[in-house]
Amino acid sequence: MRWRKAVVCQQRHSDQSRGSLGRVRWSVACLLAAVVAAACSRSDLELERAPAVPGSEPLPEAGVTTETGPGPMSACPGPATPPAPCSEWRVAGSDTIVSNSTTPPGSGVYLTALVPSGNGALVSWFTISDPSAGTWDTRALNLDGTPRSAIVSHLSFPTMGGVFTDVMSLAVTPQCAFGGLVDDVASGCRFLPLDGDGNESGPVVSLSDATSGGCTYLGAAPDGFSYLQESPANGGPIDLVDIGTDGSFQGRAHLGPLPGFGTRVVLQDQTSLIASFFENDSGVGPLTEQVAHYDAKGAPLSPPLTLATNSGSILLMAQTAGHVVGAYIGDMRPMGEAVYAVAIDGEGASIGAGPQALDPTGRIGPIYGFSLDPLPSGDALLTWNELDENSTRYHLFAMELDPTGNPRQGVTNLGIFEDVANVRVIGGADGERALLVYSGMPMGGTGGVHAQPLACARH
């Protein structure tokens, strides 16, 4: 099969079917065969299998979420002067496992979201250690990766029939209200009001009814939060649903059918850019990526505009100073061998020269996943991992992009991993520190959700 569909196994955002809300359902056999993230068996999705790492059977990888809060690493104060950008980011401290280090062998541990919380972050993941059920977990972290709170276990969910890997979705409002959105095959969509340490601050609210389908991409909204929901029939219309900070229903707007929904980024003014894609030639050629702009209540502000015609993955987006930067992997086979970046204006149109290849040849081997996150300086941080096919180890790279998607400096190698996937990054408000969180296994370490502190280097 094609590379982009293998990326889906790692990136979670889309199964490439038209009208999908970007969820990939993983079989229990796939999840329970896994210890850490990166190369889950793709037989259920008819995807290519990544080379297995001896002694481990990892989960699939996911890209970054686009849930947004009041800005990277904000403790919800008023606007601050942006720090200076970095030339590069370097590893600065010990790698810390933040999920349960005593999870039984054969369990699945899968990172799902990361949002700012005070001078740190709130992270969520799910753990499957039982053949029939799993749990969603959250934990607050300090900026050096050390835990700020205990692990909080939330709702359990059945694993029979699979689990959607976009859960648990997290968001935080400018007023520091936290929330979690979960979706499973038995109970549908549910909302959890949370505090900054991941504790439930109110009753769980069911958001599903007979006319609703899957839900995803929780973000801040004028009334509290909003999320995207599809109709029960795959390929049906997509709705933007508004809820209060307690999960109470506030309104619904019909966005219409989208030709293969990909990602959503909520901007600081609480409007949204929504990316969608469609096949150019019945699944043989590259994807065309389109982006449309909607106001906070779901009214269209611009029609879908074509951003790229050579994509091999979903499009990730991050708000920068005055722009939005998008990133995707080019349509190459058998796996990705080029990372592209493109500057996007507020209406979803490309700026300047359009998509530019940042790493066209691959430094180690094929690309198996990527992430894109905003930084307090107004830049964005791009990461991707490449597989050394001789050693079956993964190399993780990082590159800071300016507000128009151009590299600040060269590429930094953040290290070699037994497995690395699901990368998310939160930047410190001072611009000197950042926290990288991932599913995987460091060399000689334990599989699970890990946190790695980073430090800014300026040249």
N, C-alpha and C positions, 0 to 999 in steps of 0.2 A: 504493500500500500504506500501512499504518498507520505512524505516527511511531515507535512503539517498535521496529519492525523496522529502521527506518533507524538508530536508536540502536544496535541490535545490531551493525550494520556498524562503528560507531565503538566500541562498548563491549566487544566480544568475548565477553562472558560467556555469551550464550545465543542459540541460533538459534530459540528459542521452540518447538521440537519436544519432545514429551513424552519424558522419560527422557534427554534430552541432558545430557552432562556440561558443557555450557556452552562448547563449542568451536565456532568458526565456521571452516570450511575455505575458504580463499581460493584462487581459481584462479591459476595462474602468469600468465595474461594480465593479471589484475587487479593482481597484485603488481609485475610488471615494467613495467607502464604507470605506476607510481608513483614519485615522487621523495621525497615526505614524506607525513606522515599527515594525513588528514581527510576526503577525499571520493573514495575509491576507487569505481570503477564497481560498482554493486550488481546488475548484471544476473544474475550467477550465483545470487544469493539472492532475486531478484525484489523488490529494495528500491528505494526512491526514490533518485535521484541528487541529491547536493548540488550547488549551483552551483559550477562549476569556477573556480579561481583562474587568471587568465591566466598562462601560462608555466609552470605546474606541474600535475602530475597526482598528487595525494597518495594515500597509503594510508588505510585506514579507521582509526577511532579506537578506543582501548580505554580502559576505566575502570581504576580501581586494582585491583591484586590484593589478596587478603586473606591472603597469606602473612604469617606473624607470626614475630617473634623475641622477645627479652627486653624489648621496649619500644622506643619510638621513639628512635633514635640512641643506643642503649646500647652501650657497649664491653664489656658483660658483667660489670660490677661488681655489688656488692650493691645493695639498694634505696636510692634517694636521695630527698631531699625534693623533691616536685614543684615546679617553678617556678610563678610567678604566671602566670595566663592573659594573653593579648594582647587588645587592643581590635581591632587589625587588623594585617595583614601587608603590607609594602611591598617593592618591588623594591630590592635593595641590592647593586649590583655588576653586572659584565658577564655577559652571556649567553655560555656556552661550549659549543661543539660537542664532544661526547665520543665520538661515533662517528667512523668514518674520514671525514675531510673530503675525501678524494680518491676516494671511491666513484664509479664511472663513472655518467654520466647515465643515467637510466632504471632505476637499481637501486631495490630496495625496502629500506627500513630501518625496522624496526618495534620499538618499545620493548615489552618483555614483563614486566619485574619490577624492583622496587627494594626492598632490605632494608638495615637498618643494619649497618655494618661499622666498628668502632672509632669514631673521631670523624669519621665520614663515612658513605659508603654504597657498596653493591655493586649495580651496575645490569646488566641483561642485555637483549639485543635480538637480532633475527635480521636478516641481510643477504642479499638475493638479487640477485646481479649476473650470474648465469649462467642461461640458459633452462632448465637441467635440475637445478640444485642450489643450495643455500644453506647458510649456516653460522650457528650460534649463537655470540654473542660476549658477553664480560663485561668489566667494567672497574670498578676501585675509584676513588671520587671523594672529595675533601675536601669539607668542608661549604660552602666557597665556590664549589664547582662545578669547581675545577681537578682534573685527573686525578692520582690517587695511584699508579696503576700503568699499565702498557701495556695495550692491548687484547689480550685472550686469546681466540683462536678455538678453539671446541670442536668437537663433532661436526658433520659435514655431514649434510644430509638432502635427499632428492629432492623436487623441486617438481612433478613430474608428478602430476596428480591433486589438487594443492593442498597447503596446509600449514595445520596447526592453529595459530591465533594465540594460544593460551594458553601456548605454549612460548616461552622457557624459564621455568619456575616456580622461584622461589628461596625458601629458608627458612633461618633460623638458630636454633639451640637456645640455651637459657639458658647452656649451657656453651661457647658460641661455636663449635659445629660448624656448618659451612655445607654446604648441599647444593643441587643443581639437579635438576629433574625435566623431562625432555623427552619428546615424543611425536611420532612422524611415521608416515606411511602405510606405510613400508617396514619399519622396525625396531620399531615399537610404542613402549612405554614403557621409558625408560632413566633410571638415576639416576647422577649425577656427584657424588662427594665433592669438596668445594672448600675452599680456605682463604679468608681474608677479602679477599684481592686477586683472587679468581676463578680462581686456578690449581687444576688438578685435583690432589688430594692422595691419590688412590687410583685403582684401576681402575674403569672404567665398568661398571655392572651392568645387565643386561637384566632387566626386571620383567615381561615379557609371556610368555604361553603361550597355548595354544589356547582356554582358557576365559575369557580376559580381553579387555577392550575398552580404550577410551581412558582416560587418567588425567589428573588435574589437582589443583590446590590442595594443594601440599606445605606442611606445617606442622610445628612442633615437637611432639614426643610423648615419653612417658616413656622409650621405648626408643631414641629418636633422632628419627625423623620419621614422619609418616603422610601419606597422600594418599587421594584418592577415585578409584575405578575403576568403570567400568560394564561390563556384560556386552557381548559382541560384538553382540547384537541391540539396536538402539536402542529405548529404552523398557524395557529389562530392569532387574534390580535393581542398586542402587548398593552398593559395598563400601567400607569403611574399611580400608586396608591399612597395617600397621605395619612399618617397616624400621629397621634399625640405622643408625648414622651412616656405616657403610661400605656401606649398601644391602642388607645381609643381611635375609632375610625373618624377621619376628618374629610375625606373626599377621594374621588377617583376620576382620572382622565384617560380616555382611550387614545393611545398613540398610533393605533392601526397595526396591521401586520408588517413585520420587518423581514427581509429576505435572509434570515440566518443571523439572529442577534448575537453580538459578540461581547461588548463591554460597555460600562457606563462610568463616567467620572463626574462627580458633583463638584462644581466650581465654587469659589469662595462666595459668590453672590447667590449660591444655591440653585442656579440654573444647571442644566446637565448637557453634556455632550454624550451622545449614544452612538457607538460604532456598530455597524452591521456589515455583513459580507455576503457575497454570492459567488458561485462557481462560474468561471468564464466558459467552460466547455464540458459540461456534464461530468465534472469530477476528474478531468485529466490534466487541465492546465492550472495556472495560478488563480488565487482569489483576487477579486476586486473588493477593496475596503471603502466603505462610505461612512460619513459622519454627519449627524444632524444635531441641531441645537434646540433645546426645549426650555421653557421657563420653569420656575419652581413648581408650578401647578400642572405642568405637562402640556401647555399650549406650544405649538411649533413656532420657533423663531427663525428657522431656516430649513429649507428642504434638504434631503440627503445629498451631500456633495462627495464626489469621488476623490479619494485621497491617494490611493495606490492601486495599481493593477498587476503587481508582481509579488503579492504576498503569499507566504506559505504558512501563516499562523494567524491567530487573532491579533488585534491591534491593542496594545496597552497604551494608556494615556496618563500624563501627569501635568498638573498646572504649574507653570513657571512664571517668571516676572514678565507680565504683559502678554504671554502666549500660553499655549499648551504644546507639549512635546509628545509625539506618538512614536512608538517603536514596534517593529515586527521583524520576523525572520523571513528572508527571501525564499522564493519557491525553488529550492534546490533539492537534489536527491543524491543519496538515499536519505540523508538527514540534512538539517540546516547548516549552511556554511557561510552565511552572511547576516549580520545584524544591520537593519536599516533604521534611521531616525528621520523624522519629518516634523517641522514646525507647523502648528495649526493655529489659525486665528479663532476668535470667539464664536464664529459661526460654523466652524468645522472645515474651512477651506485651508489648503496647504499654502505656505508662505515661502517666497524665495524660489530656490531651485527645485523644490520638491524633495522626495525621499532620497537620502544619501546613504550609501553603504559605509559603515563604520569599521567593519572588520571583514573584508570581502573574502579572505582566503582561509580563515580558521587558523588558530595558532597551534593547537594541539590535535584537534580532530573535529568530528561533527558536533554541532551544537544541540544540546538536549533540553535546554530550558533558558528562560530569560525573565528579567523583572525590570520594572521602571517605577521609581518613586520620587516625589517632590522633596526638595531640600529647603530649609529656611532662607538660604541665600537667594532663592529664586531660580536656582539651577535644578537639574534632575540627576539622579544617580541610576545608571544602567548597569545591571549585572547579567552575566550569562555563564553557563557552564559547558565545558567541552569534554568529551570522552577521549581519553588516551586508549585507543583500541588495543595497544600492546599490553598495557598493565591493567586494563579495565578499571582505572581510577579516573575521577572527575577533577578537572581544574576549574576553579571559580575565578572569573575575571570581573573587574569593575572599571567604569569609566564615567567621569562627571561630564555632563553635557550642559552647555550654556542655554539661556532661554530660547534660543532658536535651534537647538539640537546639535550644535557643533561641539566636538570634544574640547575640553579645557586643556587636556594634556594627553599623554599616551595611556596605554592600558596597564592596569595594575593586576598582578596575579595574587589573589588573596589566599591561595593555598591549594593543596591536593587533598581530596576527600575519598573515602571509601564510597560514599554516596552523598550527594547534595542536591536539594530540590526545594520547591515551594519558597523561594527566597523572598523576604520582605525586609525593607529598610526604613527606619525612622531616624531623622536627623535631629541632633540637639539644637536647641534654640540659640546657643552661643556660636554655632557654626564650626566648633572645634571637634565635636564628637558625633558619632552615629552608632546605631545599634542594628546589626544584621541578624535576623532570625531565620532559621531554615529547618526543614525536615531533613534528616539524613544521619550520617555517621562520619565523624572525623577519623583520621588515621589512628588506629589503635583504640578508638573510643567505643561508645555505646550508641546504638540507634535510638532516635527519638526526635524531639524538638529541641534545638540548640540555639543559644544566643552568643554572638561574637561581637565584642566592641571594636569599633574602628576609630581612627584618629585622622584628622585633616592634616595634610602636608601642602604647604604653599611654596612655589618656586619663583 
